[in-house]
Amino acid sequence: MKQKPLALRMRPDNIKEIIGQEHLVGEGKIINRMVQAERLASMILFGPPGTGKTSMAVAIAKSLERPVKMLNAVADKKKDMEIVVEEAKMMGQVVLILDEVHRLDKAKQDFLLPHLESNLITLIGCTTSNPYHSINPAIRSRCHLFELHALTADNVKTAVKRAVDDKVNGFGNEAVLLKDQALNHFAQSANGDMRSALNGLELAISSTPKNIDDQIIINLETAEECMQKKSFSHDKGGDAHYDVLSAFQKSIRGSDVDAALHYLGRLIEAGDLDSIARRMIVTAYEDIGVANPQAGPRAVAAVQAAERLGFPEARIPLAVTIVELCLSPKSNTAYKALDAALGDIRNGKSGDIPAHLKDSHYQGAEKMGRGIDYKYPHNYDNSWVSQQYLPDSIKNKQYYKPKNTGKFEQAIKQVYEKIQHDNK
């Protein structure tokens, strides 16, 4: 029989063997308390790939010595779930570990719900998606939600060393010499994905011949060869993608060039020029605005250049513009002023347009008092004359609140304040 993959063999048998996730399984933490109290509730474990969601689910069930059934929400059918329920009726409460729980269709959901309600089935769902976005509220409301964090390099090192030393499930019966540089490379290049590191280790050991001393020596070169196919951990359609986009925009807003370039790099590695373009342009207008009015057009120009060039050259105009956006003065006063005006409108604070501003380009307008006494600004010095433009009910309203950020906004602030003063 073909041996199971190392990552599967090394799954923990109880929560004490879980690597990382101390916020959930550490002493006094919630899942540890559940196990200690022997009161297991349905839950959804979510987090990045390779963080041990399914392994934790199995360890929880084994710690409580509960019967376990494992299904996949995509691959397994409703009939498979019916079999689990029938077995649960005979054996008592069963823990159902359901991978890709966010892909559960309506028929399977409807079937599971009453059995979750009766506690015949304890569900431990596992997913890389944010359950608040992707899981049916009916299922979500019946489960506790626990987020698993990306593993640190030290966590991955611990897992790799454990696999090398383990005589039952790992390579403890082999004379494996894992060089420190190789260990560091497995930990760093896995990018927090323990499964990837263990897969790389297994490939390295199984493909490296023994030397004359009957040793298997894993050096840096071997580790690099075995990890080279590790793809960048970034799914353009997943929740992590939106986290990167959010961090990208917030780093520009916060004037942190280094962080913005880092997140730009992640998005470039994911090949998502469309999202880069959208965030750059909206940031230029939303967060920089009138503090540097040229930021918007320059962001658009950089995006157009990137689209014409394609990757890898596209990174060049993008980098130039990101640096400019980060270090530009920031102002959100323009769109905030509009939002304030929209708020009044939506709350019924509009009022009638002053008669002298109403359209007078039709016969009978003058008789109706339309357009009379309108003062044409170009007939006055500096093309400005004091007159009322807002409706009577909000005639003293001031939506725009300029800041002293950037020479341009400082200049328009002076003009704005002079007009406000002269209109009084």
Summary of the structure (lengths in Angstrom):
residues: 424
radius of gyration: 31.3
end to end distance: 90.2
largest distance: 109.5
contacts: 1267
relative contact order: 0.07
helix: 54%
strand: 8%
